[in-house]
Amino acid sequence: MDEKLALIYRYFQLLESFSADPVEFARIFHPNIIQTEYPNQLSNEIKQRNFEIMLESMATNKIILKSQHFSVLKVVESGNTLVVEAKWTGEIGVDAGQFRRGQIMKAFICTIIEFRDGKIYRQRNYDCYEH
């Protein structure tokens, strides 16, 4: 689990620094990665993203958010899969729609991450945002 967990922590560090560097992410993402985000308070739809779309989303987050932080609360391993329970905190950086600059958002996240060839291959997110 140590190598897999180290990749998760590196992933969260890249997200926190708003990196959209394809070289950095290629070190942790399998070339055929698929991220699935299930409906939550911010989106009513199931969203699937490949490597390129994930990088675009990360660039967008840099515009919307001033900062973000992930705290890992618990990790469970089953074969090539880690189930990660985490808390996310983000500060909104711009007024956009229902969001206001300076607003603090929090979410409890359960993400199921499958590994292939030592990299993140599949990610399924179940995010629960505080009101």
Backbone as a chain_set.jsonl record, in Angstrom:
{"seq": "MDEKLALIYRYFQLLESFSADPVEFARIFHPNIIQTEYPNQLSNEIKQRNFEIMLESMATNKIILKSQHFSVLKVVESGNTLVVEAKWTGEIGVDAGQFRRGQIMKAFICTIIEFRDGKIYRQRNYDCYEH", "coords": {"N": [[0.83, -1.201, 0.0], [2.082, 1.172, 0.514], [3.434, 2.359, -1.747], [1.28, 2.9, -3.436], [-0.249, 4.582, -1.814], [1.55, 6.678, -1.539], [1.449, 7.693, -4.135], [-1.16, 8.67, -4.136], [-0.983, 10.72, -2.215], [0.851, 12.353, -3.563], [-0.672, 13.033, -5.79], [-2.748, 14.528, -4.544], [-1.152, 16.641, -3.605], [-0.349, 17.816, -6.029], [-2.847, 18.68, -6.946], [-3.485, 20.531, -4.934], [-1.585, 22.481, -5.422], [-2.468, 23.437, -7.749], [-1.477, 22.42, -10.121], [-1.219, 21.76, -13.583], [0.385, 20.311, -15.083], [1.25, 18.193, -17.579], [3.382, 16.375, -17.646], [4.062, 15.914, -14.969], [1.64, 14.748, -14.084], [1.559, 12.524, -15.732], [3.356, 10.895, -14.529], [1.972, 9.802, -12.43], [-0.541, 9.053, -13.331], [-2.101, 6.504, -15.191], [-1.887, 6.05, -18.733], [-4.42, 5.55, -19.809], [-6.297, 6.53, -18.023], [-9.409, 6.937, -16.355], [-11.604, 9.079, -14.84], [-14.394, 9.116, -12.803], [-17.025, 11.058, -11.761], [-19.556, 11.113, -9.538], [-23.04, 12.161, -9.224], [-23.54, 15.14, -7.297], [-23.823, 17.886, -4.958], [-22.946, 19.936, -6.569], [-23.182, 19.147, -9.155], [-25.55, 17.54, -11.175], [-25.142, 15.451, -12.812], [-23.521, 12.427, -13.978], [-20.129, 12.509, -14.46], [-17.51, 11.82, -16.675], [-14.039, 11.694, -17.108], [-11.143, 11.773, -19.124], [-7.53, 11.6, -19.366], [-6.735, 14.049, -20.667], [-9.02, 15.706, -20.357], [-9.173, 15.771, -17.601], [-6.876, 17.285, -16.999], [-7.621, 19.728, -18.167], [-9.771, 20.384, -16.487], [-8.41, 20.775, -14.103], [-6.959, 23.077, -14.69], [-9.069, 24.868, -14.926], [-10.021, 24.844, -12.297], [-8.015, 26.266, -11.053], [-8.6, 28.846, -11.794], [-11.053, 29.342, -10.585], [-10.774, 28.688, -7.854], [-9.127, 29.922, -4.935], [-7.577, 28.61, -3.116], [-6.985, 25.197, -2.079], [-7.33, 22.235, -0.117], [-6.534, 18.924, 0.817], [-7.298, 16.455, 3.167], [-6.398, 13.375, 4.21], [-8.376, 10.965, 5.661], [-8.885, 8.254, 6.076], [-7.76, 5.119, 4.803], [-8.33, 2.271, 2.869], [-7.243, -0.829, 1.693], [-7.641, -3.048, -1.038], [-6.508, -5.478, -2.853], [-5.55, -4.252, -5.939], [-6.688, -1.819, -5.423], [-7.423, 1.218, -3.75], [-9.409, 2.591, -1.253], [-10.234, 5.74, -0.434], [-10.91, 7.916, 2.094], [-11.525, 11.257, 2.497], [-11.174, 14.71, 3.467], [-12.045, 17.691, 1.951], [-11.182, 21.056, 1.544], [-11.902, 24.178, 0.244], [-11.195, 27.472, -0.938], [-13.066, 29.922, -2.46], [-12.088, 31.831, -5.242], [-13.099, 33.733, -6.965], [-16.044, 35.639, -7.827], [-18.66, 33.741, -8.925], [-21.475, 32.576, -10.403], [-23.362, 30.932, -8.014], [-21.392, 31.17, -6.152], [-19.142, 33.004, -4.032], [-16.35, 35.189, -3.84], [-13.898, 34.38, -1.466], [-15.516, 32.689, -0.062], [-15.74, 29.742, 1.852], [-15.585, 26.374, 1.152], [-16.513, 23.027, 1.926], [-16.008, 19.536, 1.682], [-16.791, 16.108, 2.045], [-15.16, 13.311, 0.996], [-15.304, 10.274, -0.735], [-13.236, 8.31, -2.435], [-12.567, 5.944, -4.844], [-9.871, 4.278, -5.922], [-8.278, 2.691, -8.491], [-5.426, 0.829, -9.456], [-3.069, 0.333, -12.075], [-0.295, -1.075, -13.582], [1.3, 0.239, -11.728], [0.293, 2.795, -11.561], [-2.312, 5.332, -11.254], [-5.307, 4.243, -12.427], [-8.133, 4.035, -12.608], [-10.605, 6.151, -11.224], [-13.106, 6.789, -8.974], [-15.337, 9.108, -7.763], [-17.172, 10.062, -4.946], [-18.598, 12.624, -3.772], [-19.497, 14.656, -1.04], [-20.804, 17.584, -0.304], [-20.722, 20.192, 2.144], [-23.439, 22.251, 3.24]], "CA": [[0.0, 0.0, 0.0], [2.906, 2.372, 0.65], [3.665, 3.002, -3.041], [-0.01, 3.419, -3.912], [-0.615, 5.718, -0.966], [2.453, 7.775, -1.897], [0.906, 8.299, -5.356], [-2.358, 9.434, -3.755], [-0.528, 11.957, -1.587], [1.436, 13.194, -4.61], [-1.824, 13.515, -6.553], [-3.37, 15.607, -3.776], [-0.222, 17.782, -3.603], [-0.447, 18.481, -7.334], [-4.128, 19.381, -6.981], [-3.404, 21.674, -4.027], [-0.745, 23.514, -6.031], [-3.138, 23.779, -9.014], [-0.664, 21.995, -11.255], [-1.855, 21.152, -14.757], [1.557, 19.867, -15.821], [1.019, 16.838, -18.069], [4.521, 15.517, -17.318], [3.887, 15.517, -13.561], [0.511, 13.832, -13.959], [1.889, 11.269, -16.427], [4.107, 10.071, -13.57], [1.069, 9.131, -11.488], [-1.73, 8.568, -14.037], [-2.002, 5.569, -16.304], [-2.309, 6.768, -19.941], [-5.845, 5.321, -20.079], [-7.063, 6.854, -16.817], [-10.775, 7.461, -16.43], [-12.147, 9.543, -13.569], [-15.85, 9.234, -12.804], [-17.558, 11.841, -10.643], [-20.984, 10.843, -9.423], [-23.802, 13.377, -8.888], [-23.356, 15.742, -5.98], [-24.506, 19.176, -4.843], [-22.482, 20.867, -7.599], [-23.503, 18.625, -10.478], [-26.565, 16.491, -11.159], [-24.806, 14.466, -13.832], [-22.304, 11.634, -13.873], [-19.121, 13.057, -15.367], [-16.323, 10.998, -16.879], [-12.935, 12.47, -17.668], [-9.903, 11.08, -19.433], [-6.338, 12.356, -18.972], [-6.753, 15.422, -21.186], [-10.123, 16.458, -19.745], [-8.794, 16.001, -16.204], [-5.942, 18.42, -16.968], [-8.406, 20.938, -18.427], [-10.526, 20.675, -15.257], [-7.472, 21.299, -13.111], [-6.673, 24.461, -15.084], [-10.271, 25.632, -14.589], [-10.053, 24.99, -10.837], [-7.061, 27.319, -10.685], [-9.269, 30.119, -12.039], [-12.187, 29.478, -9.671], [-10.382, 28.543, -6.454], [-7.93, 30.599, -4.447], [-6.782, 27.564, -2.477], [-7.686, 23.971, -1.734], [-6.529, 21.329, 0.7], [-7.079, 17.586, 1.041], [-6.835, 15.738, 4.358], [-6.764, 11.964, 4.156], [-8.905, 10.527, 6.944], [-8.781, 6.801, 6.195], [-7.467, 4.41, 3.557], [-8.51, 0.822, 2.928], [-6.697, -1.449, 0.487], [-8.139, -4.348, -1.476], [-5.811, -5.793, -4.096], [-5.017, -3.079, -6.646], [-7.616, -0.709, -5.19], [-7.458, 1.923, -2.47], [-10.582, 3.406, -0.96], [-9.696, 6.857, 0.326], [-11.859, 8.862, 2.684], [-10.782, 12.5, 2.677], [-11.912, 15.962, 3.623], [-11.555, 18.73, 1.049], [-11.551, 22.431, 1.872], [-11.5, 25.091, -0.818], [-11.615, 28.87, -0.845], [-13.442, 30.45, -3.762], [-11.236, 32.966, -5.593], [-13.813, 34.702, -7.806], [-17.501, 35.548, -7.811], [-19.106, 32.958, -10.088], [-22.757, 31.907, -10.126], [-23.776, 30.943, -6.608], [-20.206, 31.243, -5.303], [-18.606, 34.336, -3.783], [-14.944, 35.221, -3.469], [-13.664, 34.251, -0.035], [-16.382, 31.646, 0.492], [-15.054, 28.484, 2.159], [-16.395, 25.19, 0.884], [-15.972, 21.788, 2.481], [-16.635, 18.318, 1.18], [-16.284, 14.817, 2.479], [-14.968, 12.581, -0.246], [-14.913, 8.875, -0.8], [-12.75, 8.067, -3.783], [-12.088, 4.583, -5.055], [-8.81, 4.426, -6.904], [-7.705, 1.442, -8.967], [-4.088, 0.986, -10.008], [-2.597, -0.581, -13.112], [1.099, -0.768, -13.934], [1.865, 1.141, -10.73], [-0.246, 4.149, -11.697], [-3.753, 5.477, -11.065], [-5.963, 3.812, -13.665], [-9.545, 4.401, -12.5], [-10.948, 6.902, -10.012], [-14.537, 7.071, -8.842], [-15.53, 10.045, -6.664], [-18.475, 10.261, -4.312], [-18.357, 13.832, -2.993], [-20.627, 15.173, -0.272], [-20.472, 18.964, 0.08], [-21.485, 20.815, 3.216], [-24.263, 23.383, 2.782]], "C": [[0.868, 1.255, 0.0], [3.121, 3.102, -0.671], [2.376, 3.614, -3.591], [-0.4, 4.659, -3.116], [0.284, 6.921, -1.26], [1.965, 8.468, -3.174], [-0.325, 9.143, -5.052], [-1.946, 10.769, -3.131], [0.102, 12.896, -2.616], [0.341, 13.827, -5.466], [-2.477, 14.696, -5.833], [-2.463, 16.839, -3.716], [-0.295, 18.555, -4.92], [-1.755, 19.265, -7.449], [-4.073, 20.642, -6.115], [-2.577, 22.811, -4.615], [-1.3, 23.97, -7.378], [-2.277, 23.457, -10.234], [-1.561, 21.443, -12.355], [-0.748, 20.656, -15.688], [1.378, 18.421, -16.283], [2.155, 15.873, -17.732], [4.397, 15.009, -15.879], [2.765, 14.488, -13.42], [0.758, 12.51, -14.68], [2.697, 10.343, -15.522], [3.186, 9.3, -12.631], [-0.172, 8.545, -12.157], [-1.354, 7.569, -15.123], [-2.469, 6.315, -17.557], [-3.804, 6.635, -20.254], [-6.725, 5.619, -18.867], [-8.471, 7.339, -17.18], [-11.189, 7.837, -15.007], [-13.652, 9.678, -13.742], [-16.265, 9.986, -11.555], [-19.068, 11.633, -10.636], [-21.726, 12.1, -8.966], [-23.585, 13.83, -7.449], [-24.043, 17.103, -5.982], [-24.068, 20.196, -5.89], [-22.853, 20.421, -9.002], [-24.497, 17.478, -10.364], [-26.231, 15.331, -12.093], [-23.603, 13.619, -13.419], [-21.335, 12.191, -14.905], [-17.958, 12.073, -15.459], [-15.266, 11.83, -17.585], [-11.761, 11.541, -17.973], [-8.744, 11.995, -19.025], [-6.423, 13.818, -19.401], [-7.838, 16.271, -20.526], [-9.834, 16.728, -18.27], [-7.851, 17.197, -16.099], [-6.66, 19.735, -17.236], [-9.184, 21.349, -17.188], [-9.627, 21.279, -14.193], [-7.11, 22.754, -13.417], [-7.851, 25.367, -14.744], [-10.355, 25.872, -13.087], [-9.133, 26.105, -10.372], [-7.681, 28.705, -10.854], [-10.33, 30.376, -10.96], [-11.764, 29.504, -8.202], [-9.139, 29.35, -6.122], [-6.989, 29.576, -3.818], [-7.653, 26.338, -2.277], [-6.739, 23.066, -0.968], [-7.278, 20.012, 0.879], [-6.465, 17.007, 2.301], [-7.322, 14.302, 4.253], [-7.174, 11.53, 5.554], [-8.72, 9.026, 7.164], [-8.516, 6.209, 4.821], [-7.643, 2.924, 3.804], [-8.018, 0.251, 1.605], [-7.357, -2.79, 0.239], [-7.502, -4.636, -2.833], [-5.179, -4.56, -4.706], [-5.882, -1.842, -6.465], [-7.413, -0.119, -3.798], [-8.768, 2.686, -2.392], [-10.09, 4.489, -0.006], [-10.848, 7.737, 0.792], [-11.061, 10.121, 3.001], [-11.733, 13.659, 2.921], [-11.236, 16.987, 2.726], [-12.059, 20.064, 1.552], [-11.033, 23.319, 0.753], [-12.01, 26.492, -0.557], [-11.871, 29.383, -2.254], [-12.626, 31.718, -4.027], [-11.92, 34.043, -6.402], [-15.316, 34.565, -7.571], [-17.926, 34.822, -9.088], [-20.392, 32.224, -9.723], [-23.144, 32.059, -8.675], [-22.606, 31.124, -5.639], [-19.678, 32.672, -5.21], [-17.146, 34.232, -3.356], [-14.807, 35.202, -1.95], [-14.509, 33.187, 0.632], [-15.55, 30.375, 0.705], [-16.031, 27.338, 1.923], [-15.695, 23.986, 1.492], [-16.734, 20.616, 1.892], [-15.971, 17.12, 1.828], [-16.292, 13.929, 1.246], [-14.672, 11.123, 0.031], [-14.49, 8.652, -2.243], [-12.16, 6.666, -3.848], [-11.104, 4.65, -6.21], [-8.204, 3.065, -7.22], [-6.371, 1.729, -9.64], [-3.823, -0.067, -11.07], [-1.192, -0.128, -13.49], [1.701, 0.271, -12.992], [1.373, 2.568, -10.799], [-1.758, 4.15, -11.476], [-4.438, 5.24, -12.41], [-7.44, 4.205, -13.71], [-9.75, 5.128, -11.177], [-12.441, 7.182, -10.04], [-14.732, 7.915, -7.585], [-16.988, 10.112, -6.24], [-18.279, 11.414, -3.326], [-19.622, 14.306, -2.3], [-20.222, 16.544, 0.277], [-21.341, 19.431, 1.239], [-22.302, 21.956, 2.624], [-23.679, 24.683, 3.251]], "O": [[0.426, 2.303, -0.471], [3.007, 4.327, -0.725], [2.388, 4.714, -4.143], [-0.829, 5.662, -3.684], [-0.18, 8.061, -1.23], [2.055, 9.691, -3.287], [-0.513, 10.207, -5.641], [-2.49, 11.818, -3.476], [-0.096, 14.109, -2.544], [0.417, 15.003, -5.82], [-2.729, 15.738, -6.439], [-2.956, 17.966, -3.772], [-0.303, 19.786, -4.93], [-1.775, 20.374, -7.982], [-4.561, 21.697, -6.519], [-2.843, 23.98, -4.333], [-0.687, 24.785, -8.066], [-2.347, 24.144, -11.253], [-2.539, 20.746, -12.085], [-0.917, 20.59, -16.906], [1.357, 17.513, -15.453], [1.916, 14.679, -17.551], [4.603, 13.826, -15.608], [2.918, 13.483, -12.726], [0.219, 11.48, -14.276], [2.715, 9.131, -15.736], [3.573, 8.261, -12.095], [-0.794, 7.635, -11.608], [-0.403, 7.778, -15.876], [-3.373, 7.146, -17.457], [-4.384, 7.512, -20.893], [-7.787, 5.018, -18.709], [-8.678, 8.044, -18.167], [-11.129, 7.016, -14.091], [-14.126, 10.278, -14.707], [-15.909, 9.611, -10.438], [-19.759, 11.941, -11.608], [-21.12, 13.002, -8.388], [-23.463, 13.025, -6.526], [-24.77, 17.428, -6.92], [-24.74, 21.209, -6.084], [-22.841, 21.223, -9.936], [-24.315, 16.56, -9.564], [-26.964, 14.343, -12.15], [-22.776, 14.045, -12.613], [-21.676, 12.329, -16.08], [-17.484, 11.559, -14.446], [-15.554, 12.567, -18.528], [-11.431, 10.65, -17.191], [-8.958, 13.04, -18.411], [-6.207, 14.72, -18.591], [-7.598, 17.427, -20.178], [-10.201, 17.779, -17.744], [-8.007, 18.032, -15.208], [-6.352, 20.748, -16.609], [-9.254, 22.536, -16.868], [-10.033, 22.187, -13.467], [-6.971, 23.567, -12.503], [-7.656, 26.507, -14.321], [-10.714, 26.964, -12.647], [-9.438, 26.807, -9.408], [-7.322, 29.635, -10.133], [-10.479, 31.502, -10.485], [-12.326, 30.253, -7.403], [-8.213, 29.448, -6.928], [-5.769, 29.66, -3.964], [-8.881, 26.413, -2.3], [-5.521, 23.117, -1.14], [-8.494, 19.992, 1.067], [-5.249, 17.06, 2.484], [-8.526, 14.049, 4.213], [-6.424, 11.703, 6.514], [-8.439, 8.578, 8.275], [-8.983, 6.726, 3.806], [-7.174, 2.383, 4.806], [-8.33, 0.773, 0.534], [-7.602, -3.566, 1.163], [-7.927, -4.085, -3.848], [-4.364, -3.894, -4.068], [-5.815, -0.915, -7.271], [-7.256, -0.839, -2.812], [-9.18, 3.342, -3.348], [-9.597, 4.2, 1.084], [-11.644, 8.231, -0.006], [-10.043, 10.062, 3.69], [-12.926, 13.592, 2.622], [-10.014, 17.133, 2.739], [-13.22, 20.195, 1.941], [-9.869, 23.226, 0.362], [-13.104, 26.684, -0.027], [-11.01, 29.293, -3.129], [-12.49, 32.572, -3.151], [-11.398, 35.151, -6.525], [-15.798, 33.506, -7.167], [-17.589, 35.244, -10.194], [-20.398, 31.359, -8.847], [-23.244, 33.173, -8.16], [-22.817, 31.221, -4.43], [-19.751, 33.444, -6.166], [-16.756, 33.326, -2.619], [-15.514, 35.92, -1.242], [-14.248, 32.818, 1.777], [-14.758, 29.988, -0.154], [-17.153, 27.339, 2.431], [-14.467, 23.926, 1.567], [-17.936, 20.693, 1.638], [-14.774, 17.115, 2.116], [-17.299, 13.814, 0.547], [-13.889, 10.786, 0.92], [-15.297, 8.79, -3.162], [-11.356, 6.27, -3.004], [-11.456, 5.028, -7.328], [-7.688, 2.377, -6.339], [-6.209, 2.748, -10.31], [-4.289, -1.203, -10.977], [-0.943, 1.06, -13.692], [2.518, 1.091, -13.409], [1.952, 3.459, -10.178], [-2.4, 3.101, -11.507], [-4.183, 5.939, -13.39], [-7.933, 4.657, -14.743], [-9.159, 4.778, -10.155], [-12.968, 7.739, -11.003], [-14.353, 7.51, -6.486], [-17.899, 10.206, -7.062], [-17.85, 11.207, -2.192], [-20.692, 14.349, -2.906], [-19.41, 16.648, 1.197], [-22.529, 19.116, 1.313], [-21.906, 22.558, 1.626], [-24.23, 25.746, 2.966]]}, "num_chains": 1, "name": "protein.A"}
